[in-house]
Amino acid sequence: MKFFANIRRKLFTARIEREIYQKIFPHLNGVAKHGYPFDSDDEMVKMHIHGHLAAHGTLRLIERAAGKMPKAEGDAFRYIAF
């Protein structure tokens, strides 16, 4: 299993690096348009903050719902959700 996990991790890392170096950076530098909803570092950071806040709100909702369940169900729900 560890062999396949290493392959998946390497593929994931390669995809992230490709996205950053071949798409986001050229987009921010005005070299190419890759359809991102931001055109500057400041806009990208604002979107990052907005995404963080949205994710935080969703995590709170998951915890609130899990807290209303019996313990075993709540734990299973958290595992599935996270």
C-alpha positions as CSV (number, residue, x, y, z in Angstrom):
1,M,0.0,0.0,0.0
2,K,2.8,2.4,0.8
3,F,4.1,2.1,-2.8
4,F,0.7,3.3,-4.2
5,A,0.5,6.0,-1.6
6,N,3.9,7.3,-2.6
7,I,2.8,7.4,-6.3
8,R,-0.4,9.3,-5.5
9,R,1.5,11.8,-3.4
10,K,4.1,12.4,-6.2
11,L,1.3,12.8,-8.7
12,F,-0.5,15.2,-6.4
13,T,2.7,17.2,-5.9
14,A,3.4,17.3,-9.6
15,R,-0.2,18.6,-10.3
16,I,0.0,21.3,-7.7
17,E,3.4,22.5,-8.9
18,R,2.1,22.5,-12.5
19,E,-0.9,24.6,-11.5
20,I,1.3,27.1,-9.6
21,Y,4.2,27.5,-12.0
22,Q,2.6,26.9,-15.4
23,K,-0.8,28.5,-14.8
24,I,-1.2,30.8,-11.7
25,F,2.2,32.6,-12.0
26,P,1.8,33.2,-15.8
27,H,-1.7,34.4,-15.2
28,L,-0.6,36.8,-12.4
29,N,2.3,38.1,-14.5
30,G,-0.1,38.8,-17.5
31,V,1.8,36.4,-19.7
32,A,-1.3,34.2,-20.2
33,K,-5.0,34.1,-19.3
34,H,-6.0,30.8,-17.6
35,G,-9.5,31.9,-16.5
36,Y,-8.7,32.5,-12.9
37,P,-11.2,35.0,-11.2
38,F,-8.3,37.2,-10.1
39,D,-5.8,39.4,-11.9
40,S,-3.5,40.5,-9.1
41,D,-1.8,39.2,-5.9
42,D,-4.2,41.4,-3.8
43,E,-7.3,39.9,-5.5
44,M,-5.9,36.4,-5.1
45,V,-5.3,37.0,-1.4
46,K,-8.8,38.4,-0.9
47,M,-10.2,35.3,-2.5
48,H,-8.0,33.1,-0.3
49,I,-9.3,34.8,2.8
50,H,-12.9,34.6,1.6
51,G,-12.4,30.8,0.9
52,H,-10.9,30.3,4.3
53,L,-13.8,32.0,6.0
54,A,-16.3,29.9,4.0
55,A,-14.5,26.7,4.8
56,H,-14.4,27.6,8.5
57,G,-18.1,28.2,8.5
58,T,-18.7,24.9,6.9
59,L,-16.5,23.1,9.5
60,R,-18.6,24.8,12.2
61,L,-21.8,23.5,10.6
62,I,-20.4,20.0,10.4
63,E,-19.4,20.0,14.1
64,R,-22.7,21.4,15.1
65,A,-24.6,18.7,13.2
66,A,-22.3,16.0,14.6
67,G,-22.7,17.3,18.1
68,K,-26.5,16.7,17.9
69,M,-26.0,13.0,16.9
70,P,-25.4,10.1,19.2
71,K,-21.6,9.9,19.8
72,A,-20.9,6.9,17.5
73,E,-22.9,8.4,14.7
74,G,-21.4,11.9,15.2
75,D,-17.9,10.4,15.1
76,A,-18.6,8.5,11.9
77,F,-20.2,11.6,10.4
78,R,-17.1,13.7,11.2
79,Y,-14.9,11.0,9.7
80,I,-16.9,11.0,6.5
81,A,-17.1,14.8,6.3
82,F,-13.5,15.4,7.0
